[in-house]
Structures are given as structure tokens and as C-alpha cells.
Amino acid sequence: MLYFSRWSTVSILLVVLAGIIFAAPNLVSKSTLQALPDWLPKDQMTLGLDLQGGSHLLMQVDRPSMVEERKEALEDDARRILREDKIGYRFSKLQGEAGLDVRLRDPAQRDLAVEKLETLTQPVNSGIFGQGTVREIDLTEPEPGLIRLTLNEDGIDNAMAAAVTQSIEVIRKRIDELGTTEPVVQRQGADRILVQVPGLDDPARLKALIGTTAKLTFHLVSDAMSPADALQSRPPAGTKILYDEETDPPTPYLVESRAMVDGEDLVDAQSGFDQRTNEPIVTFRFNTKGASRFGQVTTANVGRPFAIVLDDNVLSAPVIREPIIGGSGQISGSFTPESSNNLAILLRAGALPAKLTVLEERTVGPGLGADSIAAGKIAAIVGAVGVLIFMLLAYGLLGVIADIALAANIAMIVGILSYLGATLTLPGIAGIVLTMGMAVDSNVLIYERIREERRNGRNLIQSFDAGFRTAFGTILDANITTLIAAFILFYLGSGPIRGFAVTLAIGIVTTVFTAYTFSRLMMALWVKWKRPKELPRRPVSLVPDNTGFRFMTHRRFSFPLSGLAMIASIVLFFAVSLNFGIDFKGGTLVELQAKQETADIGDVRSRLGELELGDVQVQEFGSPREILVRVESQGTVDNAEQSVETLVRQTLEADYEFRRVEVVGPTVSGELAQTGTIAVIAALLAIMVYIWFRFEWQFAVGAVVATLHDVILTIGMFAVLQLEFSLSSIAAMLTIVGYSLNDTVVVYDRIRENLRKYKKMPVPQLLDLSINNTLSRTILTSLTTLVALLALYFLGGEVLAPFTFAMIFGVVVGTYSSVFIAAPVLILFKLRPGQVAGADKDDADSEKAATAATQPVNFG
């Protein structure tokens, strides 16, 4: 019934009002929000790095360096234990294993040595969820007089987990010192850390701050021999050569391997200036424990040089003139004010437990972020206006109701994103624009069904009620298929792609709500108020009310043509290949803007060619001032890509502004290619299972065949046009999967309905009837979606252009496949076995049935 109780009416209006209220804070500045009462919602959407600028780093705790650290710690602990008990020994490191052999000089001391060394094998607390214990070190005796200490895999895994946790805390402290707002530092997987710092446009400083281990130690300089002699021969036992890297050439120092004091007990570090020389320095202060140890060491070694070492680099090696018993001191060296401040930040935050390797870097300058926001706003506004006008032209007064529902839908999406604190990215804006185009699909389904019921002789109220009731199942099936694609995209995606998936998923839910409840409520209020006798007229009729096209007669042409197109696409994929972006190939991408009026592409290409970085592509990107530089992957080492980015920056930063930098190492690129492929396959399988559950197996297979057709042709389009194929392209393809299936499910739903109505009608004629029943909806939905996407393509900026073009192509191909592939395939799979035998000769033998089925008056 087209009737709502007072409670239902109030509930629906309150939900819509809540969406508007929670969306409203995004229309005002933060200063205005702070002046408002605290009980009002004040949450705004968080802008992604691609909209406000900032840096994104994906880092990995280096397992080999962690193992090396644990081996050194094990050796130091074993040496200390054996020396304390005066047990003679000789160490030898294991080849290919993490551990060492302890050869006893006196076998009679075996029992004592084992007893003491077994303290190293005691279980430690597990770093996994902080519960349980893990034995990190195994003690064995391969032969008499030989004790073997080995780091086991469980111990290394536990150490890695603890290192990631500790690294997150250290990184967060370091970033907080920069004064940035809302940084994101979180674990990703077992050994990775994701760092996102909005508003920071100096990625070099960020990497220097969070990538430096900052392990501060104090070593006595050995006087056993000179550094030159140690280099010529071999450093004495218990010593090693370290360098002061700031001098040219680097100055060698022979220092004792054992650190007399380390930075774990530091409580403060500040940058400043030496009062005598006015040179930048760093002052430090120990806690009570560290001060006591520092005082003991300096008291016992007056007159000896004391090397201050940061990450195996000697900062300075002053001579201890007198005991330092106050627990404080200063570090001098070749500092600048900025480097001394950075060192102070590092020391205050503490040392990283292991080296971090940058796997992926994405940086967007604030200028590009502002341009992206402006482009996104313009595209969204133009797209929204285009869709609103289109609905007005197509449905008149009913179009006004649909437009109001669409406005409420967008407000609810923004309100939910704000309440959840979700991050709005550029693909997220694309998700909103796409939702605007697809949101009207539900209204179109309802309106076309209402008109059809009215043509079948029902009165107006009955037509409204039947239209909403019969369209609901179709709306649900169509949107759930897209929702499945969005969930898989979120689960397997990362960064901006997840933002797109979240926006799309929320948009699907709000679309179903506004179309089926809010639109229905407004229509009920209009009927109650105006008491109309007839449906509002269409200002423009794009599709006749009754059509009788013989679509199935064209399957003899559509199947071979589509088959050839698919084969050509596959051949092109293997012969020409896709223009894979750095997401899948690895490498470096830099978007530059000339500081002069125009960019000199030839000069940039020449200057970068001198760096011998391999394949370097330089092209105009957008305006004549902007260029895009791509540098091929440097091999299998992730750190090599970081060196490329540094070289490019040093070469071009004097003449160009770095608007966007993306660096993807081979580790991540390989994973992205794998997860992208899995995402598409998983989406197809999940949707196939759902359609099989809701319909029959023939429909499920037919839907997958049609969707594979769309995916393969889209890949062929990328191969022919050589558009960059990146993570955004995977998102576009999954969106195409969702959209194509949306369209296909609408047709299938009508086929299923007609199968129950016309039990003796030949399948080809029944399919023609079903497609004609839904043709108006198919064309109107495709056009509204294209209106929104075309606005995004032409006004959304260069970054989104390939992404949007792929979706435009997908909408066109998806509309074609739902009519000329998905439906005819059902004939091949014997949808109605008793009548399919004569399907191939339907044009001759069943002309009478076909004519009767496609007469306009019989479309009820």
C-alpha cells in the first residue's frame, strides 16, 4: 500500500535529517565549528593526501638487519657471562644460521659454561598480543667442548613483532615532534608500517626522520694501534673500524666494539649553539642510571678519546678532560641548525630497533592537492546538475522527487563518511559522482514499473503500490552485486582505492534507502496532497513506452563479433601488453610543474638521461607547464628506487616544483599485481554464487560470461589506447563488473518474472519481451551514469582521466552485454529445455508467437 503511518513518516524524515545535520559541518570552516555549541555534530570528512597534500610511506622492518642485531646481542651477552665466570672460550659464527659456536678452552668447565649460558635460553614474553612465552635461543652440544647457541624461527618472529610495535611508537613520537596534524602510523601485515602525514610536502625530511635508526652509543677509542695500521692488517679482537662520514675523505676511528654507554637512558636532547664558537650543537641528558654509568666511564678514562656514534657513524670523538658526573653533555660536529634539530628529535624519540626499508612512497604537494579539490568540486557540481536536469527532462514532476531523493542521498553519504571519520580521496569523489549517476537507477526502475502497471490498466494508487513492490527485489539484487564488488575492492585494495570502495558501498546502502523509502514517502505525500488522476507527463520522451525490437535475431551477429573482439583483446594483451604503471612494474613517477612559463621536455629528458637510470619517459601532462616523468624499476632491491627519487629531485628541483611523487619498489609492485588479479577473480566468483543462489545456474553462468566479456574488452581497450594501467584501473574494472551485473540482473529479474507468466512462450521471444520491458530503464540509467562520468572525465583532472575513461567504456560495453550477451547466452544453456530445441529456427517457425509477444498491447 502507498501508505505510511505517522511513526514511519517521522522515522524516515529523521534519518534523512540526521544525514543532512552530520553532513553540514563540511560546509563551514573549523573555526566556525569551534564557536558552535558542543552538542552539535562537528565531525568533518578527513581529506586524503591526494586532496590536501602530504606524504605516504610503506616501510618494512628489515629482517636480515634484525637478525644481525640479535646475533650481535647474543654474542655480547655470551661474552659477558663467560668473562664474569672466567671461562676460557673462542667464538666462531655459524655459516647460514643465526647463531654462534662457543669452543671451550678447558673442557672441564663444560658444566659451568652450560649452566651459565642456559640463562640465555629462558622463555621471553611473546610480542604477539602480549600473551604467552617464546623460547628465542636454543642451546645444543654438537660435540664435546663445543656449545652452539642458535636463534630459532619462533624467536626471530617474536623479535620482529616486537620490533614493529616498538618502531610504530618511535615513529609516532618523531612525527609528533614535527607538529603535523592527524598523522597515521599503523601496522600493516606482519612486518610493515604504514605512515601517512597530511600537509607535509618535504618527503626527504620525513624519510630521514623516520628511516634513521638513531641508535646512539658511546665507545672508547682504542689505542692498541692506529686506524691506518688496523686498515692495513686487521683490527685487534674486540675492536672495529668506524668512520666520520661528514669529512672528505671519511676519517677512520678504531673503537672498542662494546658500547660503554648507549642512548637507551637518554631523557632529553635539545639543539642549540655553542657559546664559544656559535656552532650548532646537541645537548643531551641521562636519567639516574645512565648518569651513573656515564660518570663511571668518564672517571675511569680521563685523557682518552670517547667516540660518540650514531648508527655506526662517528659524530665526534672528543677527549675526556675530566669526569662528567652531572649526567649531561653535548655533541658537536658538522651540524647545520636543521640537522642538529633533526638529531635532537631522533634522540628524544628513541632509537628504532631495526633498519626500515621504504617499499612504497607517494607524495602530493599542497598545490596539486588544492587543484584536485577544485577539480573534484567542479566535476561533482557539474555532474550533479547534469543528472538533476536529465531526470527533470525524463520524468517531469517525478523527476523532481527523484532529484530531492538524490540530494538527500548525497547528504547521507557525506554525513556517514563524516561520522565514521572516513578519509575522502580523489577516487572517493569519483565514487560519489558515480553514485549520483547510479542512484537514479533505482528511481528509474520504480518509475518505469509504475508506468508499466498503469498501462496495464491499474488505477494510479495501485500502479504506485505495485511499482514499488515489484521493483524492490530487482533493486536489491542489482545493488547487492555492486556491493559485493565494493567489499572485495575494500578488502584487497589499499589507500585511495579503499576510499573509493567505502564511498561506493555507503552510496549503495543510502541509494536503496532513499529510493525505496524516502522517494515512496514523498510520492505518498504528493498523492495525498494533490490527488492526481494521471501520472505526470514526460517533458522529453527518450524511449517510446512500448517497443518491440527483435534482439534475439541479432545474436548470430553479436556473438561472433563479441567473440572476435575478445580474441583480439587477448591477443593484444599478450602481443602489445598493457601500459603498466609503477603500481605493477615498480619504479618512480614524478609530476613536475615548471617554475617558468613552459616546461622544456627535451632539456629534462637530456638531464635525466645523464643519470643513467635506464628507461626514462618524459611527457606533457595537462598544461604546457606540467610534465610527467617515469623511471623504470631499478631491479630487485627496494632501496634502489629511493636513490632514483633523490637523484631526480637533486637534478630538477631548482627549475621545477615537485607536485606528486610515487615510488614503488619491486616487492610491493609484485604484490599489487597479484592482489589485483585475485580481486577481479574473487569478485566474479562471489557474484556468480549470489546470482546462482537468487536465480538458477544458467543465470549465474550467463552473468559471468557477460561480465568476462566486459572485463576482457576493457583490457583490450587499455592495450589499444595504451592508457596507464594502475591500481585505479583495477578499481575501475571492478566497478564495471558491478555496474554490468547491475544491468544484467535487472534484465534477468524480468526474464524470471516472465518465465512464470508465459509458460509456453519460446525462449527467444520471451527474452525479447523481457529486454523490451526493461529497455527504457536500461537506456535512461546508462545515460544518467554517463552524464556524471563525462563531467568527471572532462573536469576531474588528468590524474582521474584514465580511471574515468575506463568506467565510461565499461558503462557502454556493460549496457551492450546485458542485452546482446547475457540474455542470448541463456538460450545456449537451455533455460527452458523443452522449447529450446527449436530456438535456432525461431525466425521461421515461431513468427506468429514472436509477433504476438512483441505487440505493444501485450506488454503487461
ZAMARGU-4260 file (C-alpha; in steps of 0.2 Angstrom, whole numbers, plus 5000, padded with zeros to 4 digits):
<rodrens>
0) 5000/5000/5000 | 5006/5018/4996 | 5003/5022/5014 | 5014/5027/5029 | 5010/5028/5047
5) 5014/5044/5056 | 5028/5035/5065 | 5035/5028/5049 | 5035/5046/5041 | 5043/5054/5056
10) 5057/5040/5056 | 5061/5042/5038 | 5062/5060/5039 | 5073/5060/5055 | 5085/5048/5046
15) 5086/5060/5031 | 5088/5075/5043 | 5101/5066/5053 | 5111/5064/5037 | 5110/5082/5032
20) 5115/5088/5050 | 5130/5076/5050 | 5135/5082/5033 | 5133/5101/5037 | 5149/5103/5046
25) 5158/5101/5030 | 5151/5117/5023 | 5159/5128/5036 | 5177/5131/5042 | 5184/5123/5058
30) 5185/5140/5067 | 5166/5142/5064 | 5163/5124/5071 | 5173/5128/5086 | 5162/5143/5090
35) 5146/5132/5089 | 5138/5123/5104 | 5147/5106/5109 | 5131/5096/5107 | 5131/5099/5088
40) 5140/5087/5077 | 5157/5094/5072 | 5165/5080/5063 | 5171/5083/5045 | 5177/5072/5032
45) 5196/5069/5033 | 5204/5074/5016 | 5216/5061/5009 | 5234/5065/5005 | 5229/5067/4986
50) 5217/5081/4991 | 5227/5091/5004 | 5244/5086/5000 | 5256/5076/5011 | 5267/5060/5011
55) 5263/5042/5012 | 5276/5029/5016 | 5275/5010/5017 | 5290/5003/5027 | 5296/4986/5031
60) 5306/4981/5046 | 5322/4974/5038 | 5323/4955/5044 | 5341/4952/5040 | 5347/4968/5050
65) 5335/4962/5064 | 5343/4945/5064 | 5361/4953/5063 | 5356/4964/5078 | 5350/4949/5088
70) 5366/4939/5084 | 5377/4954/5090 | 5367/4955/5106 | 5368/4936/5108 | 5387/4937/5106
75) 5389/4951/5118 | 5378/4943/5131 | 5388/4926/5129 | 5405/4935/5131 | 5399/4945/5146
80) 5393/4929/5155 | 5409/4919/5151 | 5420/4933/5156 | 5411/4936/5173 | 5414/4917/5177
85) 5432/4917/5170 | 5428/4903/5157 | 5440/4902/5143 | 5432/4902/5126 | 5434/4905/5107
90) 5419/4911/5097 | 5415/4906/5079 | 5400/4912/5069 | 5389/4900/5060 | 5388/4900/5041
95) 5370/4901/5035 | 5362/4901/5053 | 5358/4914/5065 | 5370/4909/5080 | 5387/4906/5086
100) 5398/4891/5092 | 5407/4893/5109 | 5423/4882/5109 | 5429/4880/5127 | 5447/4880/5130
105) 5445/4869/5146 | 5433/4855/5143 | 5432/4853/5162 | 5422/4870/5163 | 5408/4862/5152
110) 5395/4860/5166 | 5398/4878/5172 | 5398/4885/5155 | 5381/4876/5150 | 5373/4881/5167
115) 5378/4900/5164 | 5373/4900/5146 | 5357/4892/5149 | 5351/4908/5156 | 5350/4915/5138
120) 5338/4901/5133 | 5325/4906/5146 | 5307/4910/5138 | 5303/4928/5135 | 5286/4936/5134
125) 5278/4934/5116 | 5276/4950/5106 | 5260/4943/5099 | 5245/4951/5108 | 5257/4952/5124
130) 5252/4934/5130 | 5262/4918/5131 | 5280/4915/5130 | 5293/4910/5117 | 5310/4902/5118
135) 5321/4913/5107 | 5338/4904/5108 | 5342/4885/5108 | 5357/4878/5116 | 5365/4862/5109
140) 5381/4852/5110 | 5386/4846/5093 | 5402/4838/5101 | 5412/4838/5117 | 5419/4855/5122
145) 5408/4864/5109 | 5392/4873/5114 | 5380/4880/5100 | 5368/4895/5103 | 5355/4897/5089
150) 5342/4909/5086 | 5326/4899/5081 | 5312/4905/5069 | 5300/4907/5083 | 5312/4919/5092
155) 5315/4929/5076 | 5297/4931/5073 | 5294/4936/5090 | 5308/4949/5089 | 5301/4955/5073
160) 5284/4958/5080 | 5291/4967/5095 | 5302/4977/5083 | 5287/4983/5073 | 5277/4988/5089
165) 5292/4997/5095 | 5295/5005/5078 | 5277/5012/5077 | 5279/5020/5094 | 5296/5028/5090
170) 5290/5034/5073 | 5274/5042/5081 | 5285/5051/5093 | 5296/5058/5079 | 5282/5063/5069
175) 5273/5072/5083 | 5289/5082/5085 | 5286/5089/5068 | 5270/5097/5074 | 5259/5089/5060
180) 5241/5086/5062 | 5232/5069/5061 | 5247/5058/5056 | 5243/5040/5053 | 5255/5027/5059
185) 5249/5009/5059 | 5254/4991/5057 | 5251/4983/5040 | 5254/4964/5040 | 5267/4956/5050
190) 5282/4967/5047 | 5276/4983/5039 | 5272/5000/5045 | 5261/5012/5035 | 5265/5031/5038
195) 5254/5045/5032 | 5257/5063/5036 | 5245/5076/5029 | 5251/5093/5024 | 5270/5088/5024
200) 5277/5092/5007 | 5295/5088/5012 | 5296/5069/5010 | 5315/5069/5011 | 5315/5076/5028
205) 5301/5064/5033 | 5311/5049/5027 | 5327/5055/5035 | 5317/5057/5052 | 5308/5040/5052
210) 5320/5030/5042 | 5335/5033/5053 | 5338/5020/5066 | 5346/5033/5078 | 5355/5021/5089
215) 5366/5032/5099 | 5381/5024/5108 | 5397/5029/5116 | 5413/5020/5113 | 5431/5022/5119
220) 5443/5025/5105 | 5456/5010/5106 | 5475/5014/5107 | 5480/4996/5103 | 5486/5003/5086
225) 5482/5017/5074 | 5467/5016/5062 | 5479/5016/5047 | 5488/5000/5054 | 5471/4992/5058
230) 5465/4995/5040 | 5481/4988/5033 | 5481/4972/5044 | 5466/4968/5054 | 5458/4976/5069
235) 5463/4968/5086 | 5449/4957/5094 | 5436/4967/5102 | 5438/4982/5091 | 5431/4989/5074
240) 5434/5002/5062 | 5420/5016/5061 | 5421/5032/5051 | 5416/5050/5052 | 5406/5052/5036
245) 5405/5071/5036 | 5423/5073/5032 | 5431/5072/5015 | 5438/5059/5014 | 5429/5050/5029
250) 5440/5049/5044 | 5443/5031/5051 | 5442/5028/5070 | 5447/5012/5079 | 5435/5010/5093
255) 5431/4996/5106 | 5416/4986/5099 | 5407/4986/5116 | 5397/5001/5119 | 5402/5009/5136
260) 5385/5019/5137 | 5370/5019/5125 | 5356/5030/5121 | 5343/5020/5130 | 5344/5030/5146
265) 5343/5047/5137 | 5328/5058/5144 | 5331/5073/5134 | 5340/5081/5119 | 5339/5098/5113
270) 5348/5108/5099 | 5357/5124/5102 | 5373/5134/5099 | 5390/5133/5107 | 5393/5149/5117
275) 5411/5149/5112 | 5411/5145/5094 | 5392/5149/5090 | 5392/5132/5081 | 5376/5121/5081
280) 5377/5108/5094 | 5365/5095/5103 | 5364/5094/5122 | 5359/5078/5130 | 5354/5072/5147
285) 5354/5055/5155 | 5342/5048/5168 | 5349/5042/5185 | 5355/5025/5179 | 5363/5032/5163
290) 5371/5047/5173 | 5379/5035/5185 | 5386/5024/5171 | 5392/5039/5161 | 5401/5046/5176
295) 5409/5029/5180 | 5416/5028/5162 | 5422/5046/5161 | 5430/5045/5178 | 5440/5029/5173
300) 5445/5035/5156 | 5451/5053/5159 | 5463/5058/5144 | 5456/5045/5132 | 5446/5050/5116
305) 5427/5045/5118 | 5418/5042/5102 | 5400/5047/5100 | 5392/5036/5087 | 5376/5037/5079
310) 5371/5022/5068 | 5389/5017/5066 | 5394/5034/5060 | 5406/5044/5072 | 5399/5061/5075
315) 5414/5067/5086 | 5427/5059/5096 | 5432/5072/5110 | 5445/5068/5123 | 5438/5066/5141
320) 5446/5081/5150 | 5438/5077/5167 | 5424/5066/5174 | 5407/5070/5168 | 5396/5066/5183
325) 5381/5078/5180 | 5373/5066/5168 | 5373/5078/5154 | 5384/5083/5139 | 5385/5089/5122
330) 5388/5083/5104 | 5397/5094/5092 | 5401/5090/5074 | 5397/5097/5056 | 5380/5102/5060
335) 5368/5114/5052 | 5354/5121/5063 | 5341/5110/5054 | 5352/5094/5056 | 5355/5097/5074
340) 5337/5100/5077 | 5333/5083/5067 | 5346/5074/5078 | 5338/5081/5094 | 5321/5075/5088
345) 5328/5057/5084 | 5337/5056/5101 | 5321/5062/5111 | 5310/5049/5102 | 5322/5035/5104
350) 5331/5023/5093 | 5322/5011/5081 | 5326/4993/5085 | 5330/4988/5067 | 5333/4996/5050
355) 5317/5001/5040 | 5316/4999/5021 | 5304/5010/5011 | 5294/4999/5000 | 5282/5012/4993
360) 5282/5031/4993 | 5268/5043/4987 | 5269/5062/4990 | 5257/5075/4984 | 5262/5093/4985
365) 5249/5106/4993 | 5247/5114/4976 | 5242/5099/4967 | 5230/5094/4982 | 5221/5111/4981
370) 5220/5109/4962 | 5212/5091/4965 | 5200/5098/4977 | 5194/5112/4965 | 5193/5099/4950
375) 5183/5087/4961 | 5171/5100/4967 | 5168/5107/4949 | 5166/5089/4942 | 5154/5084/4956
380) 5144/5100/4954 | 5143/5099/4935 | 5139/5080/4936 | 5125/5083/4949 | 5117/5097/4939
385) 5118/5086/4924 | 5109/5072/4932 | 5096/5083/4940 | 5092/5091/4923 | 5092/5074/4915
390) 5079/5067/4927 | 5068/5083/4926 | 5068/5081/4907 | 5064/5062/4908 | 5051/5062/4921
395) 5044/5079/4925 | 5037/5080/4942 | 5043/5063/4946 | 5060/5068/4941 | 5059/5082/4955
400) 5055/5069/4968 | 5070/5059/4961 | 5081/5074/4962 | 5076/5078/4980 | 5080/5059/4985
405) 5097/5061/4976 | 5101/5077/4986 | 5096/5068/5002 | 5106/5053/4996 | 5122/5063/4994
410) 5119/5072/5010 | 5118/5055/5019 | 5134/5048/5011 | 5144/5064/5016 | 5136/5063/5034
415) 5140/5045/5036 | 5158/5047/5030 | 5160/5062/5042 | 5153/5052/5057 | 5164/5037/5053
420) 5179/5049/5051 | 5182/5041/5034 | 5195/5048/5023 | 5189/5056/5007 | 5201/5053/4992
425) 5201/5058/4974 | 5194/5041/4969 | 5182/5044/4983 | 5175/5059/4975 | 5174/5048/4959
430) 5164/5036/4970 | 5151/5050/4975 | 5150/5056/4957 | 5147/5038/4951 | 5134/5035/4965
435) 5125/5051/4958 | 5124/5043/4941 | 5118/5026/4948 | 5107/5032/4962 | 5094/5037/4950
440) 5094/5019/4943 | 5083/5013/4957 | 5071/5028/4954 | 5070/5024/4936 | 5066/5006/4939
445) 5052/5011/4951 | 5045/5024/4939 | 5046/5013/4923 | 5037/4999/4933 | 5024/5012/4939
450) 5021/5017/4921 | 5020/4999/4915 | 5007/4995/4928 | 4997/5010/4923 | 4997/5005/4905
455) 4991/4988/4910 | 4975/4995/4917 | 4978/4998/4936 | 4972/5013/4944 | 4985/5026/4949
460) 4986/5021/4968 | 4988/5003/4963 | 5001/5007/4950 | 5011/5016/4963 | 5010/5002/4975
465) 5014/4988/4963 | 5028/4998/4955 | 5037/5000/4972 | 5033/4982/4977 | 5039/4973/4961
470) 5054/4984/4959 | 5061/4981/4976 | 5068/4964/4973 | 5076/4970/4957 | 5084/4985/4966
475) 5090/4973/4980 | 5098/4961/4968 | 5106/4974/4957 | 5114/4983/4971 | 5120/4968/4981
480) 5130/4963/4966 | 5139/4980/4966 | 5141/4979/4985 | 5150/4963/4983 | 5162/4971/4971
485) 5164/4985/4983 | 5168/4974/4998 | 5181/4964/4988 | 5189/4980/4982 | 5190/4986/5000
490) 5197/4970/5007 | 5211/4968/4994 | 5214/4987/4990 | 5224/5000/4999 | 5224/5018/5001
495) 5214/5029/4989 | 5206/5013/4982 | 5199/5008/4999 | 5192/5026/5000 | 5183/5023/4983
500) 5176/5006/4989 | 5170/5014/5006 | 5161/5028/4997 | 5153/5016/4984 | 5147/5004/4997
505) 5139/5018/5008 | 5132/5025/4992 | 5124/5009/4988 | 5116/5007/5005 | 5109/5025/5005
510) 5103/5023/4987 | 5092/5008/4992 | 5085/5018/5007 | 5081/5034/4998 | 5074/5026/4983
515) 5063/5014/4992 | 5058/5023/5007 | 5061/5042/5005 | 5055/5043/4987 | 5040/5032/4991
520) 5036/5044/5006 | 5037/5059/4995 | 5026/5051/4982 | 5013/5046/4995 | 5013/5064/5002
525) 5011/5071/4984 | 4997/5059/4980 | 4988/5063/4997 | 4990/5082/4994 | 4986/5083/4975
530) 4975/5068/4972 | 4981/5066/4954 | 4971/5056/4941 | 4985/5053/4930 | 5004/5051/4930
535) 5014/5067/4927 | 5019/5069/4908 | 5037/5067/4902 | 5044/5083/4895 | 5055/5073/4884
540) 5052/5055/4879 | 5069/5047/4875 | 5062/5030/4873 | 5044/5025/4867 | 5033/5017/4880
545) 5031/5001/4870 | 5045/4994/4860 | 5045/4978/4850 | 5063/4976/4845 | 5069/4958/4840
550) 5085/4957/4849 | 5087/4939/4848 | 5088/4939/4829 | 5104/4948/4831 | 5113/4936/4842
555) 5120/4927/4826 | 5130/4944/4823 | 5133/4949/4841 | 5141/4933/4847 | 5154/4931/4833
560) 5158/4950/4834 | 5160/4949/4853 | 5170/4933/4851 | 5182/4941/4839 | 5183/4957/4850
565) 5188/4946/4865 | 5200/4936/4855 | 5208/4952/4848 | 5209/4959/4866 | 5218/4943/4872
570) 5230/4944/4858 | 5234/4962/4861 | 5236/4959/4879 | 5250/4946/4876 | 5257/4954/4860
575) 5257/4973/4864 | 5254/4971/4883 | 5247/4984/4894 | 5255/5001/4899 | 5258/4995/4916
580) 5260/5009/4929 | 5273/5009/4943 | 5260/5001/4954 | 5263/4985/4945 | 5280/4987/4937
585) 5289/4996/4951 | 5299/5012/4948 | 5297/5031/4950 | 5284/5043/4944 | 5286/5062/4946
590) 5274/5075/4941 | 5283/5092/4939 | 5277/5110/4936 | 5289/5122/4928 | 5293/5137/4938
595) 5294/5146/4921 | 5280/5148/4909 | 5283/5132/4900 | 5292/5116/4903 | 5307/5111/4892
600) 5304/5092/4889 | 5319/5090/4879 | 5330/5098/4892 | 5323/5087/4906 | 5325/5071/4896
605) 5343/5076/4892 | 5347/5080/4911 | 5339/5064/4917 | 5347/5054/4903 | 5364/5058/4910
610) 5360/5050/4926 | 5360/5033/4918 | 5344/5027/4926 | 5338/5016/4912 | 5322/5019/4903
615) 5316/5037/4907 | 5299/5043/4899 | 5295/5062/4899 | 5279/5068/4893 | 5267/5083/4894
620) 5254/5081/4907 | 5239/5093/4907 | 5246/5110/4903 | 5262/5115/4895 | 5270/5119/4912
625) 5267/5102/4918 | 5276/5086/4914 | 5276/5068/4920 | 5292/5058/4922 | 5293/5039/4923
630) 5309/5030/4928 | 5309/5011/4926 | 5312/5000/4941 | 5330/4998/4946 | 5329/4979/4949
635) 5325/4968/4964 | 5331/4980/4978 | 5318/4991/4985 | 5330/5004/4992 | 5337/5007/4974
640) 5320/5016/4970 | 5323/5028/4984 | 5340/5033/4977 | 5332/5037/4960 | 5319/5049/4968
645) 5334/5058/4977 | 5344/5059/4961 | 5329/5066/4951 | 5325/5078/4964 | 5343/5085/4965
650) 5343/5087/4946 | 5327/5096/4944 | 5321/5104/4960 | 5330/5121/4955 | 5318/5123/4940
655) 5303/5113/4944 | 5290/5111/4958 | 5288/5093/4963 | 5269/5091/4963 | 5267/5072/4965
660) 5280/5059/4968 | 5276/5040/4968 | 5289/5027/4971 | 5285/5008/4972 | 5298/4995/4975
665) 5298/4978/4967 | 5291/4969/4982 | 5275/4980/4983 | 5273/4980/4964 | 5273/4961/4963
670) 5260/4960/4977 | 5249/4973/4969 | 5249/4964/4953 | 5244/4948/4962 | 5230/4955/4973
675) 5223/4965/4958 | 5221/4949/4948 | 5214/4940/4964 | 5202/4954/4966 | 5194/4953/4949
680) 5193/4934/4950 | 5186/4934/4968 | 5173/4947/4963 | 5167/4936/4948 | 5166/4920/4959
685) 5157/4929/4973 | 5144/4937/4962 | 5141/4921/4952 | 5137/4912/4969 | 5125/4925/4973
690) 5116/4925/4957 | 5116/4906/4957 | 5108/4907/4974 | 5095/4920/4969 | 5091/4913/4951
695) 5096/4897/4943 | 5113/4891/4937 | 5110/4896/4919 | 5108/4914/4925 | 5124/4913/4935
700) 5134/4907/4921 | 5127/4919/4909 | 5131/4934/4921 | 5149/4928/4922 | 5151/4926/4903
705) 5144/4943/4900 | 5155/4951/4914 | 5170/4942/4907 | 5166/4949/4890 | 5166/4967/4898
710) 5182/4964/4908 | 5191/4957/4893 | 5186/4971/4881 | 5191/4984/4894 | 5208/4976/4895
715) 5209/4976/4876 | 5204/4995/4876 | 5218/4998/4888 | 5230/4989/4876 | 5224/4998/4861
720) 5225/5015/4868 | 5240/5012/4879 | 5232/5020/4894 | 5241/5018/4910 | 5235/5003/4919
725) 5237/5005/4938 | 5228/5002/4954 | 5214/5014/4949 | 5212/5004/4934 | 5208/4988/4944
730) 5196/4999/4954 | 5188/5004/4938 | 5187/4986/4932 | 5178/4980/4947 | 5166/4995/4946
735) 5162/4990/4928 | 5159/4972/4935 | 5147/4979/4947 | 5138/4990/4935 | 5137/4977/4921
740) 5130/4965/4933 | 5118/4978/4940 | 5111/4980/4922 | 5111/4961/4919 | 5102/4957/4935
745) 5088/4969/4930 | 5086/4960/4914 | 5087/4943/4922 | 5074/4948/4935 | 5062/4952/4922
750) 5066/4936/4912 | 5062/4926/4928 | 5046/4935/4930 | 5041/4932/4913 | 5045/4914/4914
755) 5032/4912/4927 | 5019/4922/4916 | 5022/4915/4899 | 5025/4896/4902 | 5023/4891/4884
760) 5032/4906/4875 | 5048/4901/4866 | 5063/4907/4875 | 5069/4919/4861 | 5053/4928/4861
765) 5052/4928/4880 | 5069/4936/4880 | 5065/4949/4868 | 5049/4953/4878 | 5059/4955/4894
770) 5073/4966/4886 | 5059/4977/4879 | 5051/4978/4895 | 5067/4985/4903 | 5074/4994/4888
775) 5068/5012/4894 | 5076/5009/4911 | 5092/5002/4903 | 5094/5017/4892 | 5090/5030/4905
780) 5101/5023/4918 | 5116/5022/4906 | 5113/5040/4900 | 5112/5047/4918 | 5128/5037/4923
785) 5137/5044/4908 | 5132/5062/4911 | 5140/5060/4928 | 5155/5051/4922 | 5158/5063/4907
790) 5158/5078/4919 | 5171/5069/4929 | 5181/5064/4914 | 5182/5082/4907 | 5183/5092/4923
795) 5191/5080/4936 | 5209/5082/4931 | 5222/5072/4922 | 5225/5060/4937 | 5207/5053/4936
800) 5206/5054/4917 | 5211/5036/4913 | 5201/5029/4928 | 5185/5038/4922 | 5188/5034/4904
805) 5188/5015/4909 | 5172/5017/4918 | 5164/5026/4903 | 5169/5012/4892 | 5163/5000/4904
810) 5146/5008/4905 | 5144/5007/4886 | 5150/4989/4885 | 5140/4984/4900 | 5124/4990/4893
815) 5128/4981/4876 | 5132/4965/4885 | 5117/4964/4896 | 5106/4965/4880 | 5116/4956/4867
820) 5127/4943/4878 | 5119/4940/4895 | 5101/4936/4888 | 5105/4926/4872 | 5118/4915/4882
825) 5103/4908/4891 | 5097/4900/4875 | 5113/4891/4874 | 5112/4885/4891 | 5094/4878/4888
830) 5085/4889/4900 | 5068/4880/4896 | 5074/4863/4889 | 5058/4858/4882 | 5057/4873/4870
835) 5075/4877/4866 | 5076/4863/4853 | 5068/4875/4840 | 5077/4890/4846 | 5088/4891/4831
840) 5074/4892/4819 | 5063/4904/4828 | 5063/4917/4815 | 5054/4905/4803 | 5044/4893/4813
845) 5038/4904/4828 | 5034/4920/4818 | 5017/4921/4825 | 5022/4919/4843 | 5035/4932/4841
850) 5023/4944/4833 | 5010/4941/4847 | 5024/4943/4861 | 5031/4959/4854 | 5015/4968/4851
855) 5014/4984/4862 | 4997/4980/4869 | 5003/4963/4876 | 5017/4970/4886 | 5008/4969/4903
</rodrens>
